[in-house]
Each structure stands twice: as C-alpha cells, then as structure tokens.
Amino acid sequence: MRTITIEGLKGTGKSTIIKSLSSFYHVNLLQKFTKGNNKIHPFAKEFIRKYNKKFKNIESTLAVNYYSNFFNNLELATNLNLTAPRIILLNRGLLSLPYFGYYGYSHNSEDLKFREYLKIASELYDLAICKYNTFGLESDFIILECCQETIKKRLEKREVKIVSDTFFLKNIEVYSNMKKYFEEQAIKKIKNTRFFYRNNETIQDLVNIETFAVDLI
C-alpha cells in the first residue's frame, strides 16, 4: 500500500490540491487527523504516563489527540479491503503532527521552557515515526511552500475566520522553524519514503503540482 500526503503550512494550498486529486477512483482519502476518534492510541500511552505531570494539558500541548486520530484513521484505512491499486491520500499527515501542539503550548500557558517542550515533542515524534514504519507503507510526501506574504493574503481571504489562523500568522516564524526541524528528522528516519518540495505561488504552480501528483498516482 502507498500513501501520498500533501503537506505544508497553513495557506500553502493543500486543500485545493486535495479536492482535485480526491476525485480519482483508486484513491482512498483519509480523514484529517483533526477529526475522528480522540481515544488515545496505544503507542502514546506510556509516553503520557511518563510526562503527564509536566504539563497542564499534555494532550493539547503536544497534540496527542491528533497523533491518536492519525493512527486510528490510518489503521482503519489499511485494514479495509480495497481494490488495487491501494493508495491512501492524506491532507496533512505525519510531517504536520509535531508542530500542531504549539497552539496548545501557548494557550495553555505551560510552565516548560520552549527548548524543553521541543525536546519532549521530539521524543513523541520519534515514537510516532517508529509506529508509522511498522505499517510498511511506501510513502510520498508532497510539501507545498509559499512566501509568507502569499500565505498571509490567502488566510485573510478565507470566509471563515478562526482563532488558530490569527495565532499562526502572529507566530509564523516559530511554525516555519518547527516545520523545518521536524522534517529533517522525518527525512532521516521514515522508511520507504520520498519527499518532494514544490513551490505553490501561482495558478501555473498549482497546475504543475496537480499534474505531478496525478503522475504519482
């Protein structure tokens, strides 16, 4: 089984591409990890017992519920009796998970210094990568990138304004640095994986990315 994941920061155009690619009959679109069953996945239970007392709310500060949703959804998808070729398409996935907790870290006013928080988040991410590798998947990550000005314009144009978007724009440098930090770990440790970085600034960029993704499928 293969996975094709569209990754990138907010406003880089992930959903637009996903909508186009999800129409392919031989692609199984996996539910976003921000949705689904929040039951803590077994891979994280020992970790939570180890660090729970250090946090005011470990689940939101480290996005443990999103990690759990991701693996619960992935296990369900890989167990389905799908007709070949079996390709799972994801709108965000393993690369986004480790920095999704930063919103909780800030809003929970955690007492940990950011450096210690990042160290513990890295430990959780290592566990997640090890768990992901046990699936034996062939994985392609298409990572979308834009300049900050483009991202800002796209988020400001969204009809529905959400608090996390405003927070993201105020802390975009932190998110960008965390993205780079954790992607470097992923590139070194995830097995059977290819990483493709694509700039998505213009309509032509979008067409080129969609064409590239279709060729992968």
C-alpha positions as CSV (number, residue, x, y, z in Angstrom):
1,M,0.0,0.0,0.0
2,R,1.1,3.6,-0.7
3,T,0.4,6.9,0.9
4,I,0.5,10.3,-0.8
5,T,0.4,13.1,1.7
6,I,0.0,16.8,0.8
7,E,1.9,18.7,3.5
8,G,2.7,22.4,4.2
9,L,1.9,25.3,6.4
10,K,-1.4,27.0,6.5
11,G,-2.3,28.8,3.4
12,T,0.0,26.9,1.0
13,G,-2.9,25.4,-1.0
14,K,-3.2,21.9,0.4
15,S,-7.0,21.6,0.3
16,T,-7.3,22.9,-3.2
17,I,-5.0,20.2,-4.5
18,I,-6.6,17.5,-2.3
19,K,-10.1,18.4,-3.8
20,S,-8.7,17.8,-7.3
21,L,-6.9,14.6,-6.5
22,S,-9.6,13.0,-4.4
23,S,-11.8,12.5,-7.4
24,F,-9.6,9.7,-8.6
25,Y,-11.5,6.4,-8.2
26,H,-8.5,4.4,-7.0
27,V,-7.6,6.9,-4.2
28,N,-8.8,6.5,-0.6
29,L,-9.0,9.9,1.0
30,L,-8.1,9.6,4.7
31,Q,-10.0,11.7,7.2
32,K,-8.0,14.7,8.6
33,F,-6.3,13.9,11.9
34,T,-8.1,17.0,13.3
35,K,-11.2,14.9,13.1
36,G,-12.1,11.4,14.3
37,N,-11.8,9.3,17.4
38,N,-9.9,11.0,20.2
39,K,-9.2,7.7,22.0
40,I,-5.5,7.7,22.9
41,H,-3.7,5.3,20.7
42,P,-1.6,2.6,22.5
43,F,1.7,3.9,21.0
44,A,1.4,7.1,23.2
45,K,0.1,5.7,26.5
46,E,3.5,5.0,28.1
47,F,4.7,8.4,26.9
48,I,1.7,10.2,28.5
49,R,2.3,8.3,31.8
50,K,6.0,9.4,31.7
51,Y,5.3,13.1,31.1
52,N,1.8,13.9,32.2
53,K,2.8,15.7,35.4
54,K,5.0,18.1,33.5
55,F,2.1,19.6,31.6
56,K,-1.2,21.3,32.4
57,N,-2.8,19.6,29.4
58,I,-0.4,17.2,27.7
59,E,-3.0,16.1,25.1
60,S,-3.5,19.6,23.6
61,T,0.0,20.9,24.3
62,L,1.6,18.0,22.4
63,A,-1.3,17.3,20.0
64,V,-1.5,13.7,21.4
65,N,-5.2,13.6,20.4
66,Y,-4.2,14.4,16.8
67,Y,-1.5,11.7,16.8
68,S,-4.1,9.3,18.0
69,N,-6.6,10.3,15.4
70,F,-4.0,9.9,12.7
71,F,-3.0,6.3,13.7
72,N,-6.6,5.3,14.4
73,N,-7.6,6.5,11.0
74,L,-4.6,5.0,9.3
75,E,-5.1,1.6,10.8
76,L,-8.8,1.7,9.7
77,A,-7.8,2.6,6.1
78,T,-5.1,0.0,5.8
79,N,-7.4,-2.7,7.1
80,L,-10.1,-2.0,4.6
81,N,-10.5,-4.5,1.7
82,L,-9.8,-2.1,-1.1
83,T,-9.3,-3.0,-4.7
84,A,-5.8,-2.4,-6.2
85,P,-4.1,-0.1,-6.6
86,R,-4.3,0.8,-2.9
87,I,-3.4,4.4,-2.5
88,I,-4.3,6.5,0.6
89,L,-4.4,10.2,0.1
90,L,-3.9,12.5,3.1
91,N,-4.5,16.2,3.6
92,R,-1.7,16.7,6.2
93,G,-0.1,13.7,7.9
94,L,3.0,12.7,9.9
95,L,5.0,15.8,9.0
96,S,2.5,18.2,10.4
97,L,1.7,16.5,13.7
98,P,4.7,17.6,15.8
99,Y,4.0,21.3,15.4
100,F,0.3,21.2,15.8
101,G,0.7,21.3,19.5
102,Y,2.3,24.7,19.6
103,Y,-1.1,26.4,19.7
104,G,-1.9,24.4,22.8
105,Y,1.5,25.0,24.4
106,S,1.0,28.8,24.1
107,H,-2.7,28.9,25.1
108,N,-2.3,26.5,28.0
109,S,0.4,28.8,29.4
110,E,2.6,25.8,30.0
111,D,5.5,26.3,32.5
112,L,8.1,24.4,30.4
113,K,10.6,26.5,28.5
114,F,10.3,26.2,24.8
115,R,13.6,24.2,24.5
116,E,12.3,21.6,26.9
117,Y,9.0,21.5,25.2
118,L,10.7,20.9,21.8
119,K,12.8,18.1,23.3
120,I,9.8,16.3,24.6
121,A,7.8,16.9,21.4
122,S,10.8,15.3,19.5
123,E,10.6,12.2,21.7
124,L,6.9,11.8,20.9
125,Y,7.6,12.3,17.2
126,D,10.3,9.6,17.3
127,L,7.8,7.2,18.7
128,A,5.3,8.2,16.0
129,I,7.9,7.6,13.3
130,C,8.7,4.2,14.7
131,K,5.0,3.3,14.8
132,Y,4.5,4.6,11.2
133,N,7.4,2.5,10.0
134,T,5.7,-0.7,11.2
135,F,2.9,-0.2,8.6
136,G,5.4,-1.0,5.9
137,L,4.0,1.7,3.6
138,E,5.5,3.3,0.6
139,S,5.1,7.0,1.3
140,D,5.4,10.1,-0.9
141,F,5.2,13.5,0.8
142,I,4.5,16.5,-1.4
143,I,5.4,19.5,0.6
144,L,4.0,22.8,-0.5
145,E,5.8,26.0,0.1
146,C,4.9,29.7,-0.3
147,C,6.4,33.0,0.8
148,Q,4.9,34.5,3.9
149,E,3.2,37.3,2.1
150,T,1.2,34.8,-0.1
151,I,0.2,32.8,2.9
152,K,-1.0,35.9,4.7
153,K,-3.1,37.0,1.8
154,R,-4.7,33.6,1.4
155,L,-5.6,33.3,5.1
156,E,-7.0,36.8,5.1
157,K,-9.3,35.9,2.2
158,R,-10.8,33.0,3.9
159,E,-14.5,33.5,4.5
160,V,-14.5,31.7,7.9
161,K,-12.1,33.4,10.3
162,I,-10.7,31.0,13.0
163,V,-8.6,31.9,16.0
164,S,-5.8,29.4,15.1
165,D,-5.2,31.2,11.8
166,T,-4.7,34.5,13.6
167,F,-2.3,32.8,16.1
168,F,-0.5,31.1,13.2
169,L,0.1,34.4,11.4
170,K,1.5,36.0,14.6
171,N,3.8,33.1,15.1
172,I,4.6,32.1,11.6
173,E,8.4,32.2,12.1
174,V,8.1,29.7,15.0
175,Y,5.9,27.4,12.9
176,S,8.3,27.6,9.9
177,N,11.3,26.8,12.1
178,M,9.5,23.8,13.8
179,K,8.4,22.6,10.4
180,K,12.0,22.6,9.2
181,Y,13.3,21.0,12.4
182,F,10.8,18.1,12.3
183,E,11.0,17.5,8.6
184,E,14.8,17.0,9.0
185,Q,14.0,14.2,11.5
186,A,11.4,12.7,9.2
187,I,13.8,12.6,6.2
188,K,16.4,10.7,8.2
189,K,14.0,8.2,9.9
190,I,10.9,7.4,7.8
191,K,11.5,4.3,5.7
192,N,10.5,3.7,2.0
193,T,9.8,7.4,1.6
194,R,10.2,10.2,-1.0
195,F,10.0,13.9,-0.3
196,F,9.0,16.4,-2.9
197,Y,9.2,20.1,-2.2
198,R,7.0,22.2,-4.6
199,N,6.5,26.0,-4.7
200,N,2.8,27.0,-4.9
201,E,2.6,30.7,-5.5
202,T,0.8,30.9,-8.8
203,I,-2.0,29.2,-10.8
204,Q,0.6,27.6,-13.0
205,D,2.4,26.3,-9.9
206,L,-0.9,24.7,-8.9
207,V,-1.4,23.1,-12.3
208,N,2.1,21.7,-12.3
209,I,1.7,20.3,-8.8
210,E,-1.6,18.6,-9.7
211,T,0.0,17.1,-12.8
212,F,2.9,15.9,-10.8
213,A,0.7,14.3,-8.1
214,V,-1.5,12.6,-10.8
215,D,1.6,11.1,-12.3
216,L,2.5,9.7,-8.8
217,I,-1.0,8.2,-8.5
